[in-house]
């Protein structure tokens, strides 16, 4: 009798524990999982809000810097000085040729590229092809991109070949070495101020 009573109590207790476990699995676990999901979403939304606020601050500071530059007139020096695209193109060709020669390169060819009709900005582009040593190329590109007015290099294509060089004295080879020569094609673009378009 006592044994049966103990077994029935144990079974009832086990059944009660199973009911609690099922309630935990079916009710409590989904609530906890949903809480975690919502907490993660809130953290993500707060992170995005903070990033957008920082970007908004960046935009405001950039706009104030642009206004300051406009007032100071510094932006004027970034544009080509010529009053028309043909004059600007001729000046740009001359500048490219002079820069290449000054730094030891050889300009093989150059041509003015027509501006695309859909572009809003009045710009001039020159395509140049030259031969230069790696050191000369570095100086040429640096000079073109760092001086005023602002110029932009694009569509750069570089191929190299090695030439055997010798130094002779009285018909005898004193010294010989390999020299890397680069064939370089690139576009140089400059912009006219908007009011000078055409």
C-alpha positions in Angstrom: 0.0 0.0 0.0 2.7 2.4 0.9 4.7 1.4 -2.1 1.8 2.1 -4.5 1.1 5.4 -2.7 4.8 6.4 -3.1 4.8 5.4 -6.8 1.6 7.4 -7.5 3.0 10.4 -5.7 6.3 10.1 -7.6 4.3 9.8 -10.9 2.2 12.8 -10.0 5.4 14.8 -9.2 7.0 13.7 -12.4 3.9 14.7 -14.3 4.0 18.1 -12.6 7.6 18.6 -13.5 6.9 17.6 -17.1 4.1 20.1 -17.2 6.5 22.9 -16.0 9.1 21.8 -18.5 6.5 21.9 -21.3 5.3 25.4 -20.2 8.9 26.5 -20.2 9.5 25.1 -23.7 6.2 26.2 -25.2 5.7 29.6 -23.5 8.8 30.9 -21.7 11.5 30.0 -24.3 9.7 31.8 -27.2 9.2 34.9 -25.0 12.9 34.9 -24.1 13.9 34.3 -27.7 11.7 37.2 -28.9 13.1 39.4 -26.2 16.7 38.6 -27.4 15.7 39.3 -31.0 14.1 42.7 -30.1 17.1 43.6 -27.9 19.4 42.9 -30.9 17.2 45.0 -33.2 17.1 47.9 -30.8 20.9 47.8 -30.5 21.3 47.7 -34.3 18.8 50.6 -34.7 20.7 52.6 -32.1 24.0 51.9 -33.8 22.5 53.0 -37.2 21.1 56.2 -35.6 24.5 57.0 -34.1 26.2 56.5 -37.5 23.7 58.6 -39.3 24.1 61.4 -36.8 27.8 61.3 -37.3 27.4 61.4 -41.1 25.0 64.3 -40.7 27.6 66.1 -38.7 30.3 65.3 -41.4 28.0 66.7 -44.1 27.4 69.9 -42.1 31.2 70.4 -41.6 31.9 69.7 -45.3 29.2 72.2 -46.4 30.6 74.9 -44.1 34.2 74.1 -45.5 32.9 74.4 -49.1 31.2 77.7 -48.2 34.4 79.0 -46.6 36.5 78.0 -49.7 34.0 79.7 -52.0 34.2 82.9 -50.0 38.0 82.8 -50.0 38.2 82.3 -53.7 40.6 79.4 -53.4 38.5 77.2 -55.6 39.2 79.5 -58.6 42.8 78.3 -58.8 41.6 74.7 -59.2 40.0 75.4 -62.6 41.7 75.9 -65.9 42.2 79.6 -66.6 41.3 79.7 -70.4 38.0 81.1 -71.5 37.0 78.3 -73.9 37.5 74.6 -74.3 39.7 74.8 -77.4 42.0 77.3 -75.7 42.1 75.2 -72.5 42.8 72.0 -74.6 45.8 73.7 -76.3 47.2 74.9 -73.0 46.7 71.5 -71.5 48.6 69.8 -74.4 51.4 72.3 -73.9 51.5 71.7 -70.1 51.7 67.9 -70.6 54.4 68.1 -73.2 56.5 70.5 -71.1 56.1 68.4 -67.9 57.1 65.2 -69.8 60.2 66.8 -71.3 61.3 68.5 -68.1 61.4 65.2 -66.2 63.2 63.2 -68.9 60.4 61.5 -70.7 59.6 61.4 -74.4 56.2 62.3 -75.6 55.3 59.9 -78.4 51.8 61.3 -79.2 49.0 63.4 -77.7 45.5 64.2 -78.7 42.5 66.1 -77.5 39.5 63.9 -76.6 36.1 65.2 -77.3 33.9 65.8 -74.3 30.9 63.6 -74.0 27.7 65.5 -74.7 26.0 64.2 -71.5 28.5 65.6 -69.1 27.4 68.6 -67.2 30.8 69.9 -66.2 32.8 71.8 -68.8 36.0 69.8 -69.0 39.0 69.2 -71.3 40.8 65.8 -71.7 44.1 65.1 -73.4 45.3 61.6 -74.1 49.1 61.2 -74.0 51.5 58.4 -74.9 55.0 58.6 -73.7 58.2 56.7 -72.9 59.9 57.2 -69.5 61.9 55.5 -66.8 60.0 54.5 -63.6 61.6 57.5 -61.7 60.7 59.9 -64.5 57.1 58.6 -64.6 56.8 59.1 -60.8 57.9 62.8 -61.2 55.7 63.4 -64.2 52.5 62.0 -62.6 53.3 63.8 -59.4 53.8 67.2 -61.2 50.6 66.8 -63.2 48.4 66.0 -60.3 49.9 68.2 -57.6 50.2 71.6 -59.3 47.4 74.2 -60.0 45.1 74.2 -61.7 43.9 70.7 -60.6 44.4 68.0 -63.1 43.2 64.4 -62.9 44.8 61.3 -64.4 42.8 58.4 -65.7 42.8 55.4 -68.0 46.5 54.7 -67.2 48.1 51.9 -69.1 51.7 50.9 -68.5 53.8 48.3 -70.2 57.5 47.9 -69.7 60.5 46.5 -71.6 64.1 46.1 -70.7 66.9 47.5 -72.8 70.6 46.5 -72.6 72.8 49.6 -72.2 76.6 49.7 -72.6 79.2 52.3 -71.9 82.2 52.1 -74.3 85.5 53.8 -74.2 88.0 53.5 -77.0 85.9 50.7 -78.5 85.9 48.6 -75.3 82.9 48.0 -73.2 83.5 49.5 -69.8 80.1 48.9 -68.3 76.8 47.3 -69.2 73.4 47.3 -67.5 69.7 46.6 -68.0 67.4 49.6 -68.2 63.6 49.4 -67.7 61.7 51.7 -70.1 58.0 52.2 -69.6 55.5 52.8 -72.4 52.7 54.8 -70.8 49.3 55.9 -72.1 47.0 58.1 -69.9 44.3 60.7 -70.0 44.7 64.1 -68.3 41.5 66.0 -67.5 41.1 69.6 -66.3 37.9 71.5 -65.6 36.7 74.9 -66.7 34.6 77.0 -64.2 30.9 76.4 -64.8 30.3 80.0 -66.0 32.8 79.5 -68.8 31.1 76.5 -70.3 31.2 76.3 -74.1 
